[in-house]
Amino acid sequence: MLLLTTSYKYGAFSQIYPLARGLAVFLVAVIAVTLLALTLIGDGGSKRVPSLP
C-alpha cells in the first residue's frame, strides 16, 4: 500500500492507476502458479497439479 501511495504522490494518476490494476492481476496469477501449484487453463478455470509420488 505504501508503494502505491508513493507512486500516486510522484506520478500522474492516469499513468499509475492502470499499472496498479494490471499488476494486481499479474501477481495473483504468479502466486497461484508458484505457491499454490495451480495450472491456469484457457477456459477461465484452474486445476491443481498432481504431486509427484
C-alpha distances in whole Angstrom, upper triangle without the diagonal:
4,5,5,6,9,10,11,12,15,15,17,15,18,17,13,13,15,14,11,13,15,13,12,16,16,14,16,19,19,18,21,23,23,22,23,26,26,28,27,30,31,32,28,28,28,30,30,32,35,35,38,41
4,5,5,6,9,10,11,12,14,16,15,18,17,14,14,17,15,12,15,17,15,15,18,19,17,19,22,21,20,24,26,25,24,26,29,29,31,30,33,34,35,31,32,31,33,33,35,37,37,40,43
4,5,5,6,9,10,11,12,14,14,16,15,11,12,15,12,10,13,15,12,13,17,17,15,17,20,19,19,22,24,23,23,25,28,28,29,28,31,32,33,30,31,30,32,32,33,36,36,39,42
4,5,5,6,9,10,10,12,11,13,12,8,9,12,10,7,11,13,11,11,15,16,14,17,19,19,19,22,24,24,24,26,28,28,29,27,30,30,31,28,29,29,32,32,33,37,37,39,43
4,5,5,6,9,10,12,11,14,13,10,11,14,13,11,14,16,15,15,18,19,18,20,23,23,23,26,28,27,27,29,31,31,33,31,34,34,35,31,32,32,35,35,37,40,40,43,46
4,5,5,6,8,11,11,15,13,10,12,15,14,12,16,17,16,17,20,20,19,22,24,24,24,27,29,28,28,30,33,33,34,32,35,35,37,33,34,34,37,37,38,41,41,44,47
4,5,5,6,8,9,11,10,7,9,12,10,9,13,15,13,15,18,18,18,20,23,22,23,26,27,27,27,30,32,31,32,30,33,33,34,31,33,32,35,36,37,40,40,43,46
4,6,5,7,6,9,9,7,8,12,11,10,13,15,15,16,19,20,20,22,24,24,25,28,30,29,30,31,34,33,34,32,34,34,35,32,33,34,37,37,39,42,43,45,48
4,6,8,9,12,12,10,12,15,15,14,17,19,18,19,23,23,23,25,28,27,28,31,32,32,32,34,37,36,37,35,38,37,39,35,37,37,40,40,42,45,45,48,51
4,7,9,12,11,10,13,15,14,14,17,19,18,20,23,23,23,26,28,27,28,31,33,32,33,35,37,37,37,35,38,37,39,36,38,38,40,41,42,45,46,48,51
4,6,9,7,6,10,12,11,12,15,16,16,18,21,21,21,24,26,26,27,30,31,31,32,34,36,35,35,33,35,35,36,33,35,36,39,39,40,44,45,47,50
4,5,5,6,9,11,11,12,15,16,17,19,21,22,22,25,27,27,28,31,32,32,33,35,37,36,36,33,35,34,36,33,35,36,39,40,41,45,46,48,52
4,5,5,6,9,10,10,12,14,15,16,19,20,21,23,25,26,27,29,31,31,32,33,35,34,34,31,33,32,33,30,32,33,37,38,39,43,44,47,50
4,6,6,7,9,11,12,13,15,17,18,19,21,23,24,25,27,29,30,31,32,33,35,33,33,30,32,30,31,29,31,32,36,37,39,43,44,46,50
4,6,6,7,9,11,12,13,15,17,17,19,21,22,23,25,27,28,29,30,31,33,32,31,29,30,29,31,28,30,31,34,36,37,41,42,44,48
4,6,5,6,9,10,10,12,15,15,16,19,20,21,22,24,26,26,27,29,30,29,30,27,29,29,30,27,29,29,33,34,35,39,40,42,45
4,5,5,6,9,10,11,13,15,16,17,19,20,21,23,25,26,27,28,30,28,28,26,28,27,28,25,27,28,31,32,34,38,39,41,45
4,5,5,6,8,10,11,12,14,16,17,19,20,22,23,25,26,27,28,26,26,23,25,24,25,22,24,25,29,30,32,36,37,39,43
4,6,5,6,9,10,11,12,14,16,16,18,20,21,22,23,25,26,25,25,22,24,23,25,22,24,25,28,29,30,34,35,37,41
4,6,5,6,9,10,11,13,15,15,16,19,20,21,22,23,25,24,24,22,24,24,25,22,23,24,27,28,29,33,34,36,40
4,6,5,7,9,10,11,13,15,16,17,19,21,21,22,24,22,22,20,22,21,22,19,21,21,25,26,28,31,33,35,39
4,5,5,6,9,10,11,13,15,16,17,19,20,21,22,20,20,17,19,19,20,17,19,20,23,24,26,29,31,33,37
4,5,5,6,9,10,10,12,14,15,16,17,19,20,19,19,17,20,20,21,18,20,20,23,23,25,28,29,32,35
4,5,5,6,9,10,11,12,14,15,16,17,19,18,18,16,19,19,20,17,18,18,21,21,23,27,28,30,34
4,6,5,6,9,10,11,13,14,15,16,17,15,15,13,15,15,17,13,15,15,18,19,21,25,26,29,32
4,6,5,6,9,10,11,12,14,15,16,14,14,12,15,15,17,15,15,15,18,19,20,23,25,27,31
4,5,5,6,8,10,10,11,13,14,14,15,13,17,18,19,16,17,16,18,18,19,23,23,26,29
4,6,5,6,9,10,10,11,13,11,13,11,15,16,17,14,14,13,15,15,17,21,22,24,28
4,5,5,6,9,10,10,11,9,10,8,11,13,15,12,12,10,13,13,15,18,20,22,26
4,5,5,6,8,9,10,10,10,10,14,16,18,15,15,13,14,14,15,18,19,21,25
4,5,5,5,7,9,9,11,11,15,18,19,16,15,13,14,13,14,17,18,20,24
4,6,6,5,6,6,8,8,12,15,16,13,12,9,10,10,11,15,16,18,22
4,6,6,5,5,6,7,11,14,16,14,13,10,10,9,9,13,14,16,20
4,6,6,8,9,11,15,18,20,18,16,13,13,11,11,14,14,16,19
4,6,8,11,13,17,20,21,19,17,14,13,11,12,14,13,16,19
4,6,9,11,15,18,19,17,14,11,10,8,9,11,12,15,18
4,7,10,13,16,18,16,14,10,9,6,6,9,9,12,15
4,6,9,13,14,13,10,6,6,4,6,9,11,14,17
4,6,10,12,11,9,6,5,6,6,10,13,15,18
4,7,9,8,7,5,7,9,10,14,16,19,22
4,6,6,6,6,8,11,12,15,18,20,24
4,6,7,9,11,14,15,19,22,24,27
4,6,8,11,15,17,20,23,25,28
4,7,11,14,16,19,22,25,28
4,7,10,13,16,19,22,25
4,7,9,13,16,19,22
4,6,9,12,15,18
4,6,9,12,15
4,6,9,12
4,7,9
4,6
4
